[in-house]
Amino acid sequence: MARLYPFRALRYDPSRVNMEDVVTQPYDKITPAMQQRYYEASPYNLIRVILGKHEPNDTEPQDFLPNGEKAHNVYTRAAQTLHEWRRDHILAEESEAAVYGYSQTYTVPGTSEMRERRGFIALGHLYDYADKVVYRHEQTFPKHKSDRLALFKATRAYCEQIYMLYSDPAFTAEKLIFGASGPSETVSSMIGPDTTAPDLAITDEYNVVHRLWKITDPQIINLLLTAMADKKLIIADGHHRYETSVAYAKERSAQLKLPFNQAHPDDEDSSPSVIADGDTRPMLPAPSFPEAAMMMTFVNMDAPGITILPTHRVVSGIENFSSPDFITRASAFFNIKELATPDLSALNAAPGTAFLAATGDGNYLLTPKQDIIAAQLKDISPRQAQLDVVQLHRIILDKLLGLDQETITRLGNVRYIREAEEAISLVQSGDANIAFLIKPITLDQLRDISLSGDVMPQKSTDFYPKLLSGLAIYALD
């Protein structure tokens, strides 16, 4: 079962900071320029915790140092910063356990369409994938996991949320949290619960409006957690952090001599209990030990508002790259159509799987020769073999360009870029050999791949907008 918990979050005191100056995008979406901008925005910007600057003479994390040698690095500075902010009440712990309704109103990139995505923030119990409660949809990079583990151990806090998807056609959570009767087709009728103003409303650098509602009523919380108990959870964003947190939970369970997946005694008991004089309320569940859960945002796949953008691939560093030679070899597997310009409309108009290859010498639309591709991918499931991103990695990057996953990880010569214009400009300026523009994965494809136990290559999806970091923090101590 999917066990969820309310928690007493650490939150910024809005009387001490300007909230728009202290929140950030997720750590893995922060460029060096964004990092500098966040540093300059406020001395209390969360960047100093989740992605601090390296300094000369930084050491390795504590786990890798000889006995008696003390670490000093981005992780120790992050821990000290978090301690100081708590001491100075820049961050304050909530007085009651809560879950948080969370909405994001945004314009779909490249269009004028407005959408609102709704969900809620709570703690989610950590499970192995083998338990078939939490499912992944893409592979991960080992380097990112070791970095996040060092940060979690140093700070003893989860400052960012995992973005989890679940299915509920009845919209139970939405009705409990937002008071809505069901999904709506228009943004104007969806913004906020029917009668309650948000506790927090801020606009980020992409003009996304983020709203938060604190829910402390134990009856509502228990109804919500009960409704979620039978749900299968799919990781949309945050695979590295999730897998790192599972490893950390297992490590701590061994140290504490507590079973990794054992429920807290109160988990199965929602009977009333006297909390204070005359205050009889339902018991609220809690994890059996702090590391057994982490902070997550849960979003219903059956509700409107979810947007998945493509992540294009830009390849550089290939010696003696020749676009005519590449096209000749690609023609054994794909139908090739030369284009006057790298126009995305041609890609989007192509039915089924297709790629647009932009080179310094020309632009080409590639569509698969189905029988030949199927023979090349017979070692994987049909549902995976039909995905654009899988054919791109297995046939084009690996077979034609010699870039298997180990080589890509080692050399770093494949960049993952959201904006097609940026990908094309890197090729036109000579900074890259070739760019592959692809279509986005659909929500149905993601659901089918995840629940079947398959995984896609890294960076197969780009959910938009991202969850803001700094809205709430789960402190383990």
Sequence and secondary structure as in RCSB ss.txt:
>XXXX:A:sequence
MARLYPFRALRYDPSRVNMEDVVTQPYDKITPAMQQRYYEASPYNLIRVILGKHEPNDTEPQDFLPNGEKAHNVY
TRAAQTLHEWRRDHILAEESEAAVYGYSQTYTVPGTSEMRERRGFIALGHLYDYADKVVYRHEQTFPKHKSDRLA
LFKATRAYCEQIYMLYSDPAFTAEKLIFGASGPSETVSSMIGPDTTAPDLAITDEYNVVHRLWKITDPQIINLLL
TAMADKKLIIADGHHRYETSVAYAKERSAQLKLPFNQAHPDDEDSSPSVIADGDTRPMLPAPSFPEAAMMMTFVN
MDAPGITILPTHRVVSGIENFSSPDFITRASAFFNIKELATPDLSALNAAPGTAFLAATGDGNYLLTPKQDIIAA
QLKDISPRQAQLDVVQLHRIILDKLLGLDQETITRLGNVRYIREAEEAISLVQSGDANIAFLIKPITLDQLRDIS
LSGDVMPQKSTDFYPKLLSGLAIYALD
>XXXX:A:secstr
   EE B  EEE TTTS GGGT BS GGG  HHHHHHHHHH TT THHHHS    TT    GGGS TT    SHH
HHHHHHHHHHHHTTSEEE SS BEEEEEEEEE TTS  EEEEEEEEEEEE   GGGSSEE  B   HHHHHHHHH
HHHHH EE S EEEEE  TT HHHHHHH  SS  S STTTSS SS   SEEEE TT  EEEEEEE  HHHHHHHH
HHHTT  EEEEE HHHHHHHHHHHHHHHHHHT  TT   GGGG   EEEEETTEEEE     SSGGGEEEEEEEE
TTSS  EEE  EEEE   TT  HHHHHHHHTTTEEEEEESS  HHHHHHS SS EEEEESS EEEEEE HHHHHH
HTTTS HHHHT HHHHIIIIIIIIIT   HHHHHHH  EEEES HHHHHHHHHTTS SEEEEE    HHHHHHHH
HTT  B TT  EEES   BSS BEE  
